[in-house]
Amino acid sequence: MIDYVTGKLKTLTPTSATIENAGIGYLFEISLQTYDSLAGKDECTLYVQKQVNQRDGSEVDYGFSSKDERELFRNITAVSGMGAASARMILSSMSPSELRETILSEDINRLKSIKGIGLKSAQRLVLELKDKIYKSDASEISITIPENRNEPAAEAAAALLSLGFAKPNISKAIQKILKEKPGSGVEEIIKNALRIL
């Protein structure tokens, strides 16, 4: 299985890119977000996700300019009723951070505004992806914490996210608490953070 391809960007359209590597041209289907990030480049790296069409068995390689976007693509296609075309449409309509914010805030109307996404699909996306995004966001938060090996801080961040607090505010609050009391446990961090937030 191919993880990524680096090479010369030979052709680029809003929906596809061809990268040449060692004399071989690799064709990828891409989102508009990836198109924007590749525009004007001579060389690039695309992270690959192979999708097999269940109807006819044909294979399509999707390429993403970041691992983050590829991970979201995988998460979306794991939602019941969501195929690769829908995932690409969603990722073309908003950036990974906008999509996370939309799902975490349960903004069904914004999801419904995407072509091909109806009410039930939007509700499923929120229902099935919210927990996954909480977990990934919590791990991102722990990186911004001074003591990034601090397990209680990461757990506290995840708990505060699940309560609906914004990621930047959580990060600032936890940094402040750990500066004052470096050895704080999960409960202590959460209690103090709730006072700050």
SVG drawing of the C-alpha trace seen along z (x, -y; Angstrom):
<svg xmlns="http://www.w3.org/2000/svg" viewBox="-33 -32 46 38">
<polyline fill="none" stroke="black" stroke-width="0.4" points="0.0,0.0 1.4,-3.4 1.5,-6.0 2.6,-9.0 4.2,-10.1 6.7,-12.9 7.7,-14.1 7.2,-16.7 3.7,-18.0 3.0,-17.4 -0.7,-18.3 -3.1,-20.0 -6.8,-20.6 -9.4,-21.4 -10.2,-17.7 -7.0,-15.8 -3.2,-15.9 -0.5,-13.9 2.8,-13.5 5.8,-12.1 8.2,-10.0 11.0,-7.8 9.5,-8.1 6.1,-7.0 3.1,-9.3 0.7,-8.8 -2.8,-10.2 -4.8,-11.3 -8.3,-12.5 -8.0,-15.6 -10.2,-18.0 -10.3,-21.8 -8.3,-22.3 -5.5,-20.2 -5.7,-21.9 -5.3,-25.3 -2.2,-24.1 -0.6,-22.6 -1.3,-25.6 2.0,-27.1 4.2,-24.3 6.7,-22.4 7.3,-19.6 4.9,-18.2 4.0,-15.4 0.6,-13.8 -0.7,-11.4 -2.5,-8.6 -5.8,-6.8 -6.9,-4.0 -10.6,-3.5 -12.3,-0.5 -15.6,-1.0 -18.0,1.7 -20.1,1.8 -17.5,2.4 -14.3,3.1 -12.5,0.2 -9.7,-1.5 -9.2,-5.2 -6.3,-6.8 -7.1,-10.0 -4.3,-12.4 -4.2,-14.9 -1.7,-17.7 -1.8,-16.8 -2.2,-13.8 -4.8,-15.7 -7.1,-15.9 -6.5,-12.3 -7.5,-11.3 -10.7,-13.2 -11.4,-11.6 -11.0,-8.2 -13.3,-9.2 -16.0,-10.5 -15.9,-7.4 -16.3,-5.2 -19.7,-6.9 -22.6,-4.8 -23.9,-6.1 -20.8,-8.3 -18.7,-7.4 -15.5,-8.8 -17.3,-11.3 -19.3,-12.7 -16.1,-12.9 -14.3,-14.8 -17.2,-17.2 -17.2,-17.9 -13.4,-18.4 -13.7,-20.7 -16.3,-22.8 -14.3,-23.6 -10.9,-23.2 -10.1,-20.4 -10.3,-22.9 -13.6,-24.4 -15.0,-20.9 -14.0,-19.9 -15.5,-23.1 -18.7,-22.5 -19.0,-18.9 -18.1,-19.8 -20.6,-22.7 -23.2,-20.3 -23.9,-22.8 -26.3,-20.7 -27.3,-23.5 -23.8,-24.2 -23.3,-20.5 -26.6,-20.5 -25.4,-23.4 -22.8,-21.1 -24.0,-19.7 -25.3,-16.1 -25.5,-16.2 -29.1,-16.0 -30.4,-16.3 -29.9,-12.6 -26.4,-12.5 -25.5,-15.7 -26.9,-14.2 -25.0,-11.0 -21.7,-12.9 -22.1,-14.8 -23.2,-11.7 -20.5,-9.4 -17.5,-11.8 -17.9,-14.0 -16.2,-11.5 -13.4,-10.8 -12.7,-14.6 -12.8,-15.1 -10.1,-12.5 -7.9,-13.8 -8.3,-17.4 -7.5,-16.4 -4.2,-14.8 -3.4,-18.0 -4.1,-20.1 -1.7,-18.0 1.1,-18.9 0.6,-22.6 0.9,-22.0 4.4,-22.8 4.8,-19.3 3.5,-17.4 4.1,-14.1 1.6,-15.1 -1.1,-12.4 -3.4,-14.1 -3.3,-17.3 -4.3,-15.3 -7.2,-13.6 -8.4,-16.9 -8.2,-18.5 -10.4,-15.7 -12.9,-16.1 -13.1,-19.9 -13.5,-19.5 -16.4,-17.1 -18.0,-19.8 -18.0,-22.1 -15.1,-24.5 -13.0,-25.8 -9.6,-24.2 -7.5,-27.4 -9.2,-28.4 -8.6,-25.0 -5.0,-25.0 -4.4,-28.5 -6.2,-27.5 -4.2,-24.2 -0.9,-25.9 -1.7,-28.5 -2.6,-25.7 0.5,-23.7 2.7,-26.7 1.3,-27.4 1.0,-23.7 3.1,-21.4 2.1,-18.2 -1.7,-18.6 -3.9,-15.6 -6.8,-15.3 -9.5,-16.3 -7.5,-19.3 -6.8,-20.5 -10.5,-20.2 -11.7,-22.0 -9.3,-24.9 -9.9,-25.1 -13.6,-25.4 -13.0,-28.4 -10.9,-30.0 -13.1,-29.1"/>
</svg>
